[in-house]
Every structure is written in C-alpha cells, then in structure tokens.
Amino acid sequence: MLKINDLRAFLGARMLNFCGKMVMGAAFGLFMAFSAFGLSGCKSEAGGDVKTADCGELPALEYSENLKMGKLCGEDYAEIRSIVGRDTLIKRFKLGAPLKRVVALSSSQVGYMLRLGLRDRIVAVGEGRYLVDSLLYARVQKGEVAEVGNGPTLSLEKLMATKPDLVFDFATGGGMDDYERIGAIGLSLMLTSEWQERTPLAKAEWIKLFGRLFGVEALADSIFEQSKNAYLQAVDGGVAGVSPARGGSEQQRANEGETSPHKSAQDDTIPHSTSHIPHTPCPRVLVGMSYGGVWHAPGGKSFTAQLIKDAGGCYLWAADTNQDLQFSLEEILQVADSADVWVNPGMFATVEDLLMAEPRVKYIRAFKEKRVYQNDGIKGAGGGNDFFESAVAYPAEILTNLRLCIQNSTNGADSTRKGFDWYHNIFIF
C-alpha cells in the first residue's frame, strides 16, 4: 500500500549532496544504512569536506519542529529531524537543482506535490490502488507511473528502473521500514517526518521543502501563507486559541519545558487516568478505539489534540503530555457519559464495523446520540483515504470541517465547501 503518513530521504549524485549528523542510541543500523548512500563529494561534518558546523545553525521555521531550511556557508540546506523508535535521527541536506523524477512512498508526499501542481514529477509510488487523486490513479492504471511496493514487498529492481532523482520515504522503526534496503543500492533518499509534527500548521509548513526541491519556492511560500492566515482566522472566529508551535532544537524545547514527542505512554511520572476529567465549557471530545480490550488514544500534545482544540472542542486528555495513551475499555466506559463527540474511532468506517469489533461501544453517550465522526469522507477508487493524502496541505479546510462536526453540525458537511469534507458522521454517510 502507499505508506500512509509520510516521506523519507534523499541524496544525489548530481542534484543533491548529503551531510548528516545523528543522535545515537541504538541507532547503529541507521548509521550503516545512511553511510551506504554515496555521499557525492560531501562528507559528514565530522569528516570534513563541508564543515557546515562552522557556519552556525540553520534557522527554525515558524511552526515545524522537525524541519529547518536556510543558508549555511552561502549554500542552501535543509535539516530533517526524525524520531525512529527510541532514537533521534537528524540529517542535513545540501539542496541543488530542481528535481524532475521522484518516487513517493507515502500518501503525504503525494499530497504536497499535488498542491504544488507537480503530479507529473512522480514516476513511481508504493501501491497505486491507495491513491485518491483520480488523475494520478489513472496514470498508475495505464502503467505511466510505476508501482514498486512497500516494506518487505518493495522491489529494488523496479525502483532502480524508474531512474529517480530522489526517493521519498519515512522511518517508523517498525517492520514496514525499507529505507535501509534503498540506501544500500545507492539511490538518493530522503526521509521526511511531517507525520510526526504536532500541529496542523507545522505539518502544512513542509510544503516549503517541496517547493524548494522542485524549484517552486515562491508558490509554496504563497500557499503556506494563505493557509496559515486562513487557519488562524478560523481559530480566531471560534472558541479555541491556537498554541504557537515553535521550531528550534530538541534541547531548546526541553529547556523551555516542552515534552519530547517520543515520550513513552507508559511513563508513570505523568498520570493519564480517566478518573479526573475536567469540567469544560466546550464540547468534550473522545478519540480512539478499543483493540483487544485496550483503548488507544493520542496524547494531549498530539496533532489530533491540537486540531480538536483549534476546532473549538475540549479533548478529554488535553492536559496529558504523553504522546500516546492506553486505557482499558472499562476505564473509557466510566467517562463515556462525559463525552459529547467521538472522533476518529480507529479504522472503522461504519456503525456495523464498530459494533462488530466491540459491542460495548453502544454504551458510549456520543454513540447513543449518533455523534461519531470518522475522517475517511473522501476516498479513492481503491479505498485510499484522502485525509492522509491531500488534506496535509489544506489545514484551514480540515479545521473548518472538524469544527462543523464538533459544534453540533448534523454531519460535518458544508455545501459551500464541497470536496473538503474529510470528517463525516458515520450514522449518516
């Protein structure tokens, strides 16, 4: 399938040079994979043809925590920070001439390129059936865009045959990771981590990287500024306030009291109990679903929590700083009557699917009152979810869509915004 949620790596023989640094834990395997990339005359800062460390630090972007861009020693660079398991990987890339042929192995990468009108630069994807964009889907069906597979099924032969300037990928630290195999054959690779951003505007800001890579910086900057202004205006027009997401180094954020986004959900120094749900003036929002008796939900510093806040909702665990939360279903049922709205009920798209997976959800008040909203309202011919494709580049539209759901709208739809209704009521649609 097209790996839903992100991008990955790059280096180039002629177009891109790689300079990197890594914060090491158990990351020796990552180091070996990136060492195999063919550095094209650009050594790491420790080894030294290009000593960018002597030129200072790259400037932080306005919202992104994981991407920096700017000039060092008179050259354009991008720096990407990824959390891979328990390790933090930081890679610095020298940016060269505009890319012409790329492979996109995640839905998000496709989404940014579509927003910039760069559909024709994509020469291969993971699995085309999960594409939502109808024109790109048709090109795959005609054989004009190759399918190279993902994870264990990725075909290195097919990948090599596309002769890409760059392969976009991403790393999770899990079994679907394939970047080590790609790096070992010497293709230019870029790991992207927009999916690890904790706010909609931070994720949307990655369009600037794609603009620079493809030589359409002015367009990308303009799109982001318009999106940002529309998003902030929508927030100001509602009941929630946007929390300014800041860039900067992990150490800087730690010094300012911010929690690392890969903090374990099992950290018992921070309570994540259901027993102290605060009284709130706004609609209270439940998120997640039970799998095998364990309810999984995002933490209070997550993308979903911020989106809910900006849409005028009060997330039940907004104060919890863990990245991921787990509860027993019994704990959830204890607070079920306090939730006005239920958002993102796992992977389940229909009422029947929910009840089949866990019949006891019928006791949740939001379910009984038919206020359950899933984000798969826009799908492709093969079942791909546009929330993970084009929606990444439309933060203001996502916000407005979710606000309509949370603020007592019947089904989250707005006839004046046709085509932007990712969230929908599963009882109606």
Secondary structure, 3 states (H helix, E strand, C coil): CCECCCCEECCCCCCCEEEEEEECCCCHHHHHHHHCCCCCCCCCCCCCCCCHHHHCCCCECCCCCCEEEEEECCEEEEEEEEEECCEEEEEEEECCCCCCCEEECEHHHHHHHHHCCCHHHEEEECCHHHCCCHHHHHHHHCCCCEECCCHHHCCHHHHHHCCCCEEEECCCCCCCCCHHHHHHCCCCEEECCHHHCCCHHHHHCCHHHHHHHCCCHHHHHHHHHHHHHHHHHHHHCCCCCCCCCCCCCHHHHHHCCCCCCCCCCCCCCCCCCCCCCCCCCCCEEEECEEECCEEEEECCCCHHHHHHHHCCCEECCCCCCCCEEEEEHHHHHHCHHHCCEEECCCCCCCHHHHHHHCHHHHHCHHHHCCCEEECCCCECCCCCEHHHCHHHHCHHHHHHHHHHHHCCCCCCCCHHHCCCCCCEECCCC
